[in-house]
Amino acid sequence: MKSFILENKAVAPEYTGLLVLGLAIGVGAMTYFAPKIKAVFQAIGSKL
């Protein structure tokens, strides 16, 4: 178990960077596309 934790700590920085990058892209995409998606759903809702 200890060796597993140590291995994870050794690899962590790379994965943390990727995770942060992925989150930043995800949040950016959400804030960018949210109004457009909302408009699409409102258009569909008004047709129903």
N, CA, C and O atoms as a CHARMM CRD file, in Angstrom:
* protein
*
  192
    1    1 MET  N      0.82600  -1.20300   0.00000 PROA 1      0.00000
    2    1 MET  CA     0.00000   0.00000   0.00000 PROA 1      0.00000
    3    1 MET  C      0.86700   1.26300   0.00000 PROA 1      0.00000
    4    1 MET  O      0.58100   2.23000  -0.70700 PROA 1      0.00000
    5    2 LYS  N      1.95000   1.23100   0.82300 PROA 2      0.00000
    6    2 LYS  CA     2.83100   2.39800   0.89400 PROA 2      0.00000
    7    2 LYS  C      3.47900   2.68300  -0.46300 PROA 2      0.00000
    8    2 LYS  O      3.53000   3.83000  -0.90700 PROA 2      0.00000
    9    3 SER  N      3.97500   1.62300  -1.11700 PROA 3      0.00000
   10    3 SER  CA     4.63300   1.80500  -2.40600 PROA 3      0.00000
   11    3 SER  C      3.65300   2.36500  -3.43800 PROA 3      0.00000
   12    3 SER  O      4.03600   3.16300  -4.29400 PROA 3      0.00000
   13    4 PHE  N      2.39700   1.94700  -3.35400 PROA 4      0.00000
   14    4 PHE  CA     1.36100   2.43300  -4.26800 PROA 4      0.00000
   15    4 PHE  C      1.18100   3.94400  -4.11800 PROA 4      0.00000
   16    4 PHE  O      1.09200   4.67100  -5.10700 PROA 4      0.00000
   17    5 ILE  N      1.12900   4.40400  -2.86400 PROA 5      0.00000
   18    5 ILE  CA     0.97200   5.83500  -2.58000 PROA 5      0.00000
   19    5 ILE  C      2.19000   6.60700  -3.09300 PROA 5      0.00000
   20    5 ILE  O      2.04700   7.67400  -3.69000 PROA 5      0.00000
   21    6 LEU  N      3.40000   6.05800  -2.85500 PROA 6      0.00000
   22    6 LEU  CA     4.62000   6.72000  -3.30600 PROA 6      0.00000
   23    6 LEU  C      4.64700   6.82200  -4.83200 PROA 6      0.00000
   24    6 LEU  O      5.02900   7.85500  -5.38100 PROA 6      0.00000
   25    7 GLU  N      4.24500   5.75600  -5.50800 PROA 7      0.00000
   26    7 GLU  CA     4.20900   5.77800  -6.97300 PROA 7      0.00000
   27    7 GLU  C      3.23200   6.84100  -7.46700 PROA 7      0.00000
   28    7 GLU  O      3.52000   7.57400  -8.41300 PROA 7      0.00000
   29    8 ASN  N      2.07700   6.91200  -6.81600 PROA 8      0.00000
   30    8 ASN  CA     1.08200   7.91300  -7.19800 PROA 8      0.00000
   31    8 ASN  C      1.62000   9.32900  -7.02400 PROA 8      0.00000
   32    8 ASN  O      1.38600  10.19900  -7.86400 PROA 8      0.00000
   33    9 LYS  N      2.34600   9.55500  -5.91900 PROA 9      0.00000
   34    9 LYS  CA     2.91000  10.88000  -5.66200 PROA 9      0.00000
   35    9 LYS  C      3.94000  11.24400  -6.72700 PROA 9      0.00000
   36    9 LYS  O      4.05300  12.40800  -7.11400 PROA 9      0.00000
   37   10 ALA  N      4.68700  10.25300  -7.19900 PROA 10     0.00000
   38   10 ALA  CA     5.70600  10.49800  -8.21300 PROA 10     0.00000
   39   10 ALA  C      5.06800  10.88500  -9.55000 PROA 10     0.00000
   40   10 ALA  O      5.62500  11.68200 -10.30400 PROA 10     0.00000
   41   11 VAL  N      3.90900  10.31900  -9.83100 PROA 11     0.00000
   42   11 VAL  CA     3.23000  10.55800 -11.11300 PROA 11     0.00000
   43   11 VAL  C      2.26300  11.74000 -11.02500 PROA 11     0.00000
   44   11 VAL  O      1.90400  12.33000 -12.04400 PROA 11     0.00000
   45   12 ALA  N      1.84700  12.07900  -9.81300 PROA 12     0.00000
   46   12 ALA  CA     0.80500  13.07400  -9.58000 PROA 12     0.00000
   47   12 ALA  C      0.97400  14.40200 -10.33800 PROA 12     0.00000
   48   12 ALA  O      0.01500  14.85600 -10.96200 PROA 12     0.00000
   49   13 PRO  N      2.15400  15.04000 -10.30900 PROA 13     0.00000
   50   13 PRO  CA     2.26900  16.36600 -10.93600 PROA 13     0.00000
   51   13 PRO  C      1.81100  16.40400 -12.39000 PROA 13     0.00000
   52   13 PRO  O      1.11800  17.33400 -12.80100 PROA 13     0.00000
   53   14 GLU  N      2.19700  15.39500 -13.16600 PROA 14     0.00000
   54   14 GLU  CA     1.78900  15.34600 -14.57400 PROA 14     0.00000
   55   14 GLU  C      0.27400  15.25300 -14.69100 PROA 14     0.00000
   56   14 GLU  O     -0.35000  15.98200 -15.46200 PROA 14     0.00000
   57   15 TYR  N     -0.30900  14.33700 -13.90600 PROA 15     0.00000
   58   15 TYR  CA    -1.75600  14.14700 -13.97100 PROA 15     0.00000
   59   15 TYR  C     -2.49900  15.36400 -13.44300 PROA 15     0.00000
   60   15 TYR  O     -3.56200  15.71700 -13.95200 PROA 15     0.00000
   61   16 THR  N     -1.93300  16.01200 -12.41200 PROA 16     0.00000
   62   16 THR  CA    -2.57000  17.20500 -11.85000 PROA 16     0.00000
   63   16 THR  C     -2.62800  18.29900 -12.90600 PROA 16     0.00000
   64   16 THR  O     -3.64400  18.97900 -13.05100 PROA 16     0.00000
   65   17 GLY  N     -1.53100  18.46600 -13.64400 PROA 17     0.00000
   66   17 GLY  CA    -1.49600  19.45900 -14.71500 PROA 17     0.00000
   67   17 GLY  C     -2.54900  19.18200 -15.76900 PROA 17     0.00000
   68   17 GLY  O     -3.25300  20.09100 -16.20900 PROA 17     0.00000
   69   18 LEU  N     -2.65600  17.91500 -16.17400 PROA 18     0.00000
   70   18 LEU  CA    -3.66000  17.53100 -17.17000 PROA 18     0.00000
   71   18 LEU  C     -5.06700  17.74600 -16.64000 PROA 18     0.00000
   72   18 LEU  O     -5.95000  18.21000 -17.36000 PROA 18     0.00000
   73   19 LEU  N     -5.26700  17.40400 -15.37300 PROA 19     0.00000
   74   19 LEU  CA    -6.58200  17.55400 -14.75000 PROA 19     0.00000
   75   19 LEU  C     -6.98800  19.02000 -14.70600 PROA 19     0.00000
   76   19 LEU  O     -8.12000  19.36900 -15.04100 PROA 19     0.00000
   77   20 VAL  N     -6.05700  19.87800 -14.28900 PROA 20     0.00000
   78   20 VAL  CA    -6.33200  21.31900 -14.22300 PROA 20     0.00000
   79   20 VAL  C     -6.62800  21.85500 -15.61900 PROA 20     0.00000
   80   20 VAL  O     -7.56100  22.63600 -15.80600 PROA 20     0.00000
   81   21 LEU  N     -5.83400  21.43200 -16.59200 PROA 21     0.00000
   82   21 LEU  CA    -6.03800  21.86000 -17.97400 PROA 21     0.00000
   83   21 LEU  C     -7.40500  21.41200 -18.47000 PROA 21     0.00000
   84   21 LEU  O     -8.13400  22.18900 -19.08600 PROA 21     0.00000
   85   22 GLY  N     -7.74700  20.16000 -18.20100 PROA 22     0.00000
   86   22 GLY  CA    -9.04900  19.62700 -18.60000 PROA 22     0.00000
   87   22 GLY  C    -10.19600  20.38300 -17.95500 PROA 22     0.00000
   88   22 GLY  O    -11.19100  20.69300 -18.61100 PROA 22     0.00000
   89   23 LEU  N    -10.05700  20.68100 -16.67100 PROA 23     0.00000
   90   23 LEU  CA   -11.09800  21.43700 -15.95900 PROA 23     0.00000
   91   23 LEU  C    -11.23100  22.83800 -16.54500 PROA 23     0.00000
   92   23 LEU  O    -12.34300  23.32300 -16.75100 PROA 23     0.00000
   93   24 ALA  N    -10.10600  23.48400 -16.81100 PROA 24     0.00000
   94   24 ALA  CA   -10.13000  24.83700 -17.37100 PROA 24     0.00000
   95   24 ALA  C    -10.83100  24.84500 -18.72500 PROA 24     0.00000
   96   24 ALA  O    -11.65500  25.71800 -18.99700 PROA 24     0.00000
   97   25 ILE  N    -10.50200  23.87100 -19.57600 PROA 25     0.00000
   98   25 ILE  CA   -11.13700  23.76200 -20.89400 PROA 25     0.00000
   99   25 ILE  C    -12.62800  23.48800 -20.73500 PROA 25     0.00000
  100   25 ILE  O    -13.45700  24.07900 -21.42700 PROA 25     0.00000
  101   26 GLY  N    -12.95900  22.57900 -19.80700 PROA 26     0.00000
  102   26 GLY  CA   -14.36600  22.23900 -19.57100 PROA 26     0.00000
  103   26 GLY  C    -15.17700  23.43500 -19.10800 PROA 26     0.00000
  104   26 GLY  O    -16.27300  23.68500 -19.61000 PROA 26     0.00000
  105   27 VAL  N    -14.63200  24.17500 -18.14500 PROA 27     0.00000
  106   27 VAL  CA   -15.33400  25.35400 -17.62100 PROA 27     0.00000
  107   27 VAL  C    -15.45100  26.42200 -18.70700 PROA 27     0.00000
  108   27 VAL  O    -16.49900  27.04700 -18.86400 PROA 27     0.00000
  109   28 GLY  N    -14.36900  26.62100 -19.44900 PROA 28     0.00000
  110   28 GLY  CA   -14.39100  27.60000 -20.53500 PROA 28     0.00000
  111   28 GLY  C    -15.42400  27.24600 -21.58600 PROA 28     0.00000
  112   28 GLY  O    -16.16800  28.11000 -22.05100 PROA 28     0.00000
  113   29 ALA  N    -15.47100  25.97700 -21.96200 PROA 29     0.00000
  114   29 ALA  CA   -16.44300  25.51600 -22.95500 PROA 29     0.00000
  115   29 ALA  C    -17.86700  25.68400 -22.43100 PROA 29     0.00000
  116   29 ALA  O    -18.76000  26.10000 -23.16900 PROA 29     0.00000
  117   30 MET  N    -18.07500  25.35700 -21.14800 PROA 30     0.00000
  118   30 MET  CA   -19.41300  25.46700 -20.55900 PROA 30     0.00000
  119   30 MET  C    -19.88100  26.91600 -20.54100 PROA 30     0.00000
  120   30 MET  O    -21.01900  27.20200 -20.91500 PROA 30     0.00000
  121   31 THR  N    -19.02100  27.83300 -20.11300 PROA 31     0.00000
  122   31 THR  CA   -19.40700  29.24300 -20.04400 PROA 31     0.00000
  123   31 THR  C    -19.61300  29.80400 -21.45100 PROA 31     0.00000
  124   31 THR  O    -20.43500  30.69800 -21.64900 PROA 31     0.00000
  125   32 TYR  N    -18.86700  29.27800 -22.43000 PROA 32     0.00000
  126   32 TYR  CA   -18.99000  29.75100 -23.80900 PROA 32     0.00000
  127   32 TYR  C    -20.25200  29.20700 -24.47800 PROA 32     0.00000
  128   32 TYR  O    -20.95500  29.93600 -25.17700 PROA 32     0.00000
  129   33 PHE  N    -20.53200  27.92100 -24.25800 PROA 33     0.00000
  130   33 PHE  CA   -21.64800  27.27300 -24.95300 PROA 33     0.00000
  131   33 PHE  C    -22.97400  27.33800 -24.20200 PROA 33     0.00000
  132   33 PHE  O    -24.03100  27.16500 -24.80800 PROA 33     0.00000
  133   34 ALA  N    -22.93500  27.58800 -22.88000 PROA 34     0.00000
  134   34 ALA  CA   -24.16300  27.59100 -22.07100 PROA 34     0.00000
  135   34 ALA  C    -25.26900  28.46500 -22.66400 PROA 34     0.00000
  136   34 ALA  O    -26.39400  27.98500 -22.80500 PROA 34     0.00000
  137   35 PRO  N    -25.00100  29.73400 -23.02100 PROA 35     0.00000
  138   35 PRO  CA   -26.07900  30.56700 -23.58400 PROA 35     0.00000
  139   35 PRO  C    -26.66400  29.98900 -24.86800 PROA 35     0.00000
  140   35 PRO  O    -27.87500  30.03900 -25.08000 PROA 35     0.00000
  141   36 LYS  N    -25.79600  29.43500 -25.73000 PROA 36     0.00000
  142   36 LYS  CA   -26.24900  28.85300 -26.99800 PROA 36     0.00000
  143   36 LYS  C    -27.10600  27.62100 -26.74100 PROA 36     0.00000
  144   36 LYS  O    -28.15900  27.45100 -27.35400 PROA 36     0.00000
  145   37 ILE  N    -26.64900  26.76000 -25.82900 PROA 37     0.00000
  146   37 ILE  CA   -27.39400  25.54200 -25.49600 PROA 37     0.00000
  147   37 ILE  C    -28.74100  25.92400 -24.87900 PROA 37     0.00000
  148   37 ILE  O    -29.76800  25.31900 -25.18700 PROA 37     0.00000
  149   38 LYS  N    -28.72600  26.93100 -24.00600 PROA 38     0.00000
  150   38 LYS  CA   -29.94900  27.40900 -23.36600 PROA 38     0.00000
  151   38 LYS  C    -30.93600  27.88800 -24.43200 PROA 38     0.00000
  152   38 LYS  O    -32.12500  27.57700 -24.37100 PROA 38     0.00000
  153   39 ALA  N    -30.43500  28.64600 -25.40700 PROA 39     0.00000
  154   39 ALA  CA   -31.28400  29.16200 -26.48600 PROA 39     0.00000
  155   39 ALA  C    -31.88800  28.01800 -27.28700 PROA 39     0.00000
  156   39 ALA  O    -33.06300  28.06400 -27.65300 PROA 39     0.00000
  157   40 VAL  N    -31.08300  26.98600 -27.56100 PROA 40     0.00000
  158   40 VAL  CA   -31.56500  25.82000 -28.31300 PROA 40     0.00000
  159   40 VAL  C    -32.66900  25.11600 -27.53600 PROA 40     0.00000
  160   40 VAL  O    -33.70500  24.76600 -28.10100 PROA 40     0.00000
  161   41 PHE  N    -32.44600  24.90900 -26.22900 PROA 41     0.00000
  162   41 PHE  CA   -33.45500  24.23300 -25.40700 PROA 41     0.00000
  163   41 PHE  C    -34.73100  25.06000 -25.31500 PROA 41     0.00000
  164   41 PHE  O    -35.82900  24.50300 -25.32500 PROA 41     0.00000
  165   42 GLN  N    -34.60200  26.38700 -25.22600 PROA 42     0.00000
  166   42 GLN  CA   -35.77700  27.26100 -25.18000 PROA 42     0.00000
  167   42 GLN  C    -36.54400  27.18100 -26.49400 PROA 42     0.00000
  168   42 GLN  O    -37.77500  27.17500 -26.49500 PROA 42     0.00000
  169   43 ALA  N    -35.82700  27.12100 -27.61100 PROA 43     0.00000
  170   43 ALA  CA   -36.46800  27.00100 -28.92200 PROA 43     0.00000
  171   43 ALA  C    -37.22900  25.68400 -29.02600 PROA 43     0.00000
  172   43 ALA  O    -38.36000  25.65100 -29.51100 PROA 43     0.00000
  173   44 ILE  N    -36.59800  24.59100 -28.56500 PROA 44     0.00000
  174   44 ILE  CA   -37.25000  23.27500 -28.58200 PROA 44     0.00000
  175   44 ILE  C    -38.46400  23.30200 -27.65100 PROA 44     0.00000
  176   44 ILE  O    -39.52900  22.78800 -27.99200 PROA 44     0.00000
  177   45 GLY  N    -38.29100  23.90600 -26.47200 PROA 45     0.00000
  178   45 GLY  CA   -39.37300  23.99000 -25.49300 PROA 45     0.00000
  179   45 GLY  C    -40.57000  24.76000 -26.03000 PROA 45     0.00000
  180   45 GLY  O    -41.71400  24.37500 -25.78500 PROA 45     0.00000
  181   46 SER  N    -40.32200  25.84000 -26.75900 PROA 46     0.00000
  182   46 SER  CA   -41.42100  26.64800 -27.29300 PROA 46     0.00000
  183   46 SER  C    -42.17000  25.90400 -28.39900 PROA 46     0.00000
  184   46 SER  O    -43.36800  26.11400 -28.59200 PROA 46     0.00000
  185   47 LYS  N    -41.45800  25.03100 -29.12600 PROA 47     0.00000
  186   47 LYS  CA   -42.10700  24.23500 -30.18100 PROA 47     0.00000
  187   47 LYS  C    -42.98100  23.14500 -29.57800 PROA 47     0.00000
  188   47 LYS  O    -44.03300  22.81400 -30.12500 PROA 47     0.00000
  189   48 LEU  N    -42.54400  22.58400 -28.44300 PROA 48     0.00000
  190   48 LEU  CA   -43.34000  21.57000 -27.74800 PROA 48     0.00000
  191   48 LEU  C    -44.46400  22.28700 -27.02400 PROA 48     0.00000
  192   48 LEU  O    -45.27900  21.64600 -26.36100 PROA 48     0.00000
